[in-house]
Amino acid sequence: MQKGKGRTSRIRRRKLCRSSEPRGVNESHKSEFIELRKWLKARKFQDSNLAPACFPGTGRGLMSQTSLQEGQMIISLPESCLLTTDTVIRSYLGAYITKWKPPPSPLLALCTFLVSEKHAGDRSLWKPYLEILPKAYTCPVCLEPEVVNLLPKSLKAKAEEQRAHVQEFFASSRDFFSSLQPLFVEAVDSIFSYSALLWAWCTVNTRAVYLRPRQRECLSAEPDTCALAPYLDLLNHSPRVQVKAAFNEETHSYEIRTTSRWRKHEEVFICYGPHDNQRLFLEYGFVSVHNPHACVYVSREILVKYLPSRDKQMDKKISILKDHGYIENLTFGWDGPSWRLLTALKLLCLEAEKFTCWKKVLLGEVISDTNEKTSLDIAQKICYYFMEETNAMLQKVSHMKDEKEALINQLTLVESLWTEELKVLRASAKTLHSLQTAFT
């Protein structure tokens, strides 16, 4: 037997590999987590599976205290620990919410409670939970405008929509905040400021778990599906894991079961959904490295950038794509251009005499080798265009990091997004090259 080929050698290599993996640092001893544990215990929550820890790459999360098997319960958080609109209505805010017309939204109720309780400080019954919440967030709505300008165009547009939405949310809520003045010594304008509401909005948007819709007469008809779940919300996202998560009506607890296995002292993850990095950035303020759902979006403007301008049927082709839903969600991914992108390009590349075959293109039929090759050539040009743009943006971000030290964390996040998109484009370019060899 060759040296290093036996079972003992394989076990030794496996152990060395595991020992070289980055380990989390247990933070159970920190005062904020000691207080949180006491608070949770008083609300009938006990847990021996997980411990708070700080991990390289993901930051604060939850570490397994023991080996976890497939199907095992990760965490079961009693209803008494959840912060819901029921919590808010039962509180001192309830009377004000009930009499306000038109009825406040469930989101406004939750945000108002968070701001009010944070202002209460040591007097808040929720202080142990509030103490471990982030002091600031990295969703695009929280970024400086000059940093938002560095985002990919599609994400930048959504970020600007997000900012406008939160600003309108604040403006439309100010009269309701004014009605709460009897509860406070200080002026409500100083308590319910835009920055305070933004923090509360991000807390709910990035950390809430889903509950079955409920309807209360004192709240607006918007879906009441959000609950904040102390401790449970320390679980970070991984696109490579699957869990079963839901509120159990029998046990009156929010439960998460793993469909994966976890070794002792590993970080335990949940999955927020099969989201690409732009969606994760927009909704949660982070980027997932080597995300299998990562993609690069192709806009209508870029789609037609390398097509012949003299094509008299171009407007009709664009109209067909639009009518059949092929003008949005066109992407490059790890496996190359998406089927939707290639289909759109094949239709756009149809020669005049083959234009009547457009329905066959949408059904996935091959029209001709010429059409196949032309569409791949255009896809490659678009891919190379994006690669050049991405490299240019990475250089721009790098220069700004040297000049704007105060924005280093925000810029590093944007840099990671562009870096991941460049990886995807390189993989797509490689796939396109392989596909093109069939026609040479």
Solvent accessible surface area in square Angstrom, and as a share of the most:
residue,aa,sasa,rsa
1,M,204,0.91
2,Q,131,0.58
3,K,204,0.86
4,G,34,0.33
5,K,125,0.53
6,G,14,0.13
7,R,172,0.63
8,T,91,0.53
9,S,17,0.11
10,R,109,0.40
11,I,57,0.29
12,R,136,0.49
13,R,123,0.45
14,R,122,0.45
15,K,133,0.56
16,L,114,0.57
17,C,78,0.47
18,R,104,0.38
19,S,79,0.51
20,S,90,0.58
21,E,68,0.31
22,P,99,0.63
23,R,133,0.49
24,G,13,0.12
25,V,102,0.59
26,N,57,0.29
27,E,13,0.06
28,S,43,0.28
29,H,127,0.57
30,K,73,0.31
31,S,79,0.51
32,E,49,0.22
33,F,1,0.01
34,I,75,0.38
35,E,84,0.38
36,L,0,0.00
37,R,71,0.26
38,K,122,0.52
39,W,27,0.09
40,L,1,0.00
41,K,122,0.52
42,A,82,0.63
43,R,55,0.20
44,K,162,0.69
45,F,8,0.03
46,Q,132,0.59
47,D,27,0.14
48,S,90,0.58
49,N,29,0.15
50,L,0,0.00
51,A,0,0.00
52,P,1,0.01
53,A,0,0.00
54,C,54,0.32
55,F,14,0.06
56,P,79,0.50
57,G,89,0.86
58,T,62,0.36
59,G,27,0.26
60,R,82,0.30
61,G,0,0.00
62,L,0,0.00
63,M,8,0.03
64,S,0,0.00
65,Q,68,0.30
66,T,59,0.34
67,S,57,0.37
68,L,1,0.00
69,Q,90,0.40
70,E,115,0.52
71,G,39,0.38
72,Q,60,0.27
73,M,48,0.21
74,I,1,0.00
75,I,3,0.02
76,S,41,0.26
77,L,0,0.00
78,P,22,0.14
79,E,84,0.38
80,S,59,0.38
81,C,0,0.00
82,L,6,0.03
83,L,1,0.00
84,T,10,0.06
85,T,0,0.00
86,D,33,0.17
87,T,17,0.10
88,V,0,0.00
89,I,31,0.16
90,R,182,0.66
91,S,31,0.20
92,Y,96,0.37
93,L,0,0.00
94,G,5,0.05
95,A,70,0.54
96,Y,33,0.13
97,I,0,0.00
98,T,73,0.43
99,K,139,0.59
100,W,70,0.25
101,K,135,0.57
102,P,107,0.67
103,P,44,0.28
104,P,6,0.04
105,S,16,0.10
106,P,6,0.04
107,L,47,0.23
108,L,14,0.07
109,A,0,0.00
110,L,2,0.01
111,C,0,0.00
112,T,0,0.00
113,F,6,0.02
114,L,1,0.00
115,V,6,0.03
116,S,2,0.02
117,E,10,0.05
118,K,92,0.39
119,H,65,0.29
120,A,18,0.14
121,G,31,0.30
122,D,117,0.61
123,R,184,0.67
124,S,9,0.06
125,L,140,0.70
126,W,14,0.05
127,K,69,0.29
128,P,26,0.16
129,Y,0,0.00
130,L,19,0.09
131,E,87,0.39
132,I,9,0.04
133,L,4,0.02
134,P,42,0.27
135,K,148,0.63
136,A,79,0.62
137,Y,25,0.10
138,T,56,0.33
139,C,0,0.00
140,P,0,0.00
141,V,2,0.01
142,C,34,0.21
143,L,3,0.02
144,E,77,0.35
145,P,87,0.54
146,E,65,0.29
147,V,0,0.00
148,V,8,0.04
149,N,88,0.45
150,L,4,0.02
151,L,7,0.03
152,P,12,0.08
153,K,154,0.65
154,S,47,0.30
155,L,1,0.00
156,K,59,0.25
157,A,49,0.38
158,K,98,0.41
159,A,2,0.01
160,E,87,0.39
161,E,117,0.52
162,Q,18,0.08
163,R,61,0.22
164,A,57,0.44
165,H,98,0.44
166,V,0,0.00
167,Q,88,0.39
168,E,107,0.48
169,F,20,0.08
170,F,29,0.12
171,A,66,0.51
172,S,75,0.48
173,S,2,0.02
174,R,114,0.42
175,D,100,0.52
176,F,3,0.01
177,F,5,0.02
178,S,58,0.37
179,S,32,0.21
180,L,0,0.00
181,Q,65,0.29
182,P,104,0.65
183,L,61,0.30
184,F,31,0.13
185,V,150,0.86
186,E,80,0.36
187,A,60,0.46
188,V,9,0.05
189,D,90,0.46
190,S,80,0.52
191,I,12,0.06
192,F,4,0.02
193,S,34,0.22
194,Y,64,0.24
195,S,79,0.51
196,A,26,0.20
197,L,1,0.00
198,L,24,0.12
199,W,20,0.07
200,A,0,0.00
201,W,16,0.06
202,C,0,0.00
203,T,0,0.00
204,V,4,0.02
205,N,52,0.27
206,T,20,0.12
207,R,39,0.14
208,A,32,0.25
209,V,22,0.13
210,Y,137,0.52
211,L,15,0.07
212,R,171,0.63
213,P,88,0.56
214,R,74,0.27
215,Q,123,0.54
216,R,81,0.30
217,E,170,0.76
218,C,18,0.11
219,L,7,0.03
220,S,26,0.17
221,A,90,0.70
222,E,96,0.43
223,P,106,0.67
224,D,4,0.02
225,T,19,0.11
226,C,47,0.28
227,A,0,0.00
228,L,0,0.00
229,A,0,0.00
230,P,0,0.00
231,Y,1,0.00
232,L,3,0.02
233,D,19,0.10
234,L,9,0.04
235,L,2,0.01
236,N,30,0.16
237,H,16,0.07
238,S,14,0.09
239,P,16,0.10
240,R,141,0.51
241,V,13,0.07
242,Q,131,0.58
243,V,32,0.19
244,K,139,0.59
245,A,48,0.37
246,A,61,0.47
247,F,43,0.18
248,N,49,0.25
249,E,93,0.42
250,E,158,0.71
251,T,78,0.45
252,H,100,0.45
253,S,10,0.06
254,Y,13,0.05
255,E,21,0.09
256,I,2,0.01
257,R,102,0.37
258,T,0,0.00
259,T,46,0.27
260,S,29,0.18
261,R,178,0.65
262,W,24,0.09
263,R,84,0.31
264,K,112,0.47
265,H,63,0.28
266,E,45,0.20
267,E,17,0.08
268,V,0,0.00
269,F,37,0.15
270,I,24,0.12
271,C,38,0.22
272,Y,64,0.24
273,G,13,0.13
274,P,103,0.65
275,H,27,0.12
276,D,19,0.10
277,N,5,0.03
278,Q,12,0.05
279,R,113,0.41
280,L,0,0.00
281,F,0,0.00
282,L,21,0.10
283,E,45,0.20
284,Y,53,0.20
285,G,4,0.04
286,F,61,0.25
287,V,21,0.12
288,S,13,0.08
289,V,82,0.47
290,H,101,0.45
291,N,0,0.00
292,P,68,0.43
293,H,68,0.30
294,A,7,0.05
295,C,21,0.13
296,V,6,0.04
297,Y,58,0.22
298,V,6,0.04
299,S,50,0.32
300,R,112,0.41
301,E,121,0.54
302,I,24,0.12
303,L,0,0.00
304,V,48,0.27
305,K,100,0.42
306,Y,74,0.28
307,L,16,0.08
308,P,65,0.41
309,S,122,0.79
310,R,202,0.74
311,D,34,0.18
312,K,198,0.84
313,Q,50,0.22
314,M,31,0.14
315,D,117,0.61
316,K,113,0.48
317,K,0,0.00
318,I,11,0.06
319,S,48,0.31
320,I,8,0.04
321,L,0,0.00
322,K,122,0.52
323,D,112,0.58
324,H,92,0.41
325,G,39,0.38
326,Y,30,0.11
327,I,19,0.10
328,E,116,0.52
329,N,97,0.50
330,L,0,0.00
331,T,19,0.11
332,F,0,0.00
333,G,16,0.15
334,W,74,0.26
335,D,128,0.66
336,G,3,0.03
337,P,14,0.09
338,S,31,0.20
339,W,139,0.49
340,R,76,0.28
341,L,0,0.00
342,L,28,0.14
343,T,4,0.03
344,A,0,0.00
345,L,0,0.00
346,K,41,0.17
347,L,0,0.00
348,L,3,0.01
349,C,18,0.11
350,L,7,0.03
351,E,80,0.36
352,A,72,0.56
353,E,129,0.58
354,K,68,0.29
355,F,29,0.12
356,T,120,0.70
357,C,32,0.19
358,W,47,0.16
359,K,129,0.55
360,K,100,0.42
361,V,3,0.02
362,L,22,0.11
363,L,139,0.69
364,G,42,0.41
365,E,82,0.37
366,V,99,0.57
367,I,31,0.16
368,S,27,0.17
369,D,100,0.52
370,T,78,0.45
371,N,9,0.05
372,E,24,0.11
373,K,79,0.34
374,T,50,0.29
375,S,0,0.00
376,L,12,0.06
377,D,42,0.22
378,I,11,0.05
379,A,0,0.00
380,Q,32,0.14
381,K,100,0.42
382,I,0,0.00
383,C,0,0.00
384,Y,100,0.38
385,Y,53,0.20
386,F,18,0.07
387,M,36,0.16
388,E,123,0.55
389,E,49,0.22
390,T,2,0.01
391,N,64,0.33
392,A,56,0.43
393,M,32,0.14
394,L,32,0.16
395,Q,118,0.52
396,K,109,0.46
397,V,0,0.00
398,S,47,0.30
399,H,112,0.50
400,M,32,0.14
401,K,46,0.20
402,D,121,0.63
403,E,134,0.60
404,K,82,0.35
405,E,143,0.64
406,A,104,0.81
407,L,20,0.10
408,I,65,0.33
409,N,121,0.62
410,Q,37,0.17
411,L,0,0.00
412,T,60,0.35
413,L,28,0.14
414,V,0,0.00
415,E,42,0.19
416,S,36,0.23
417,L,0,0.00
418,W,9,0.03
419,T,49,0.29
420,E,6,0.03
421,E,9,0.04
422,L,10,0.05
423,K,60,0.26
424,V,0,0.00
425,L,0,0.00
426,R,135,0.49
427,A,26,0.20
428,S,0,0.00
429,A,13,0.10
430,K,157,0.67
431,T,40,0.23
432,L,0,0.00
433,H,113,0.50
434,S,68,0.44
435,L,74,0.37
436,Q,23,0.10
437,T,72,0.42
438,A,86,0.67
439,F,65,0.27
440,T,140,0.81
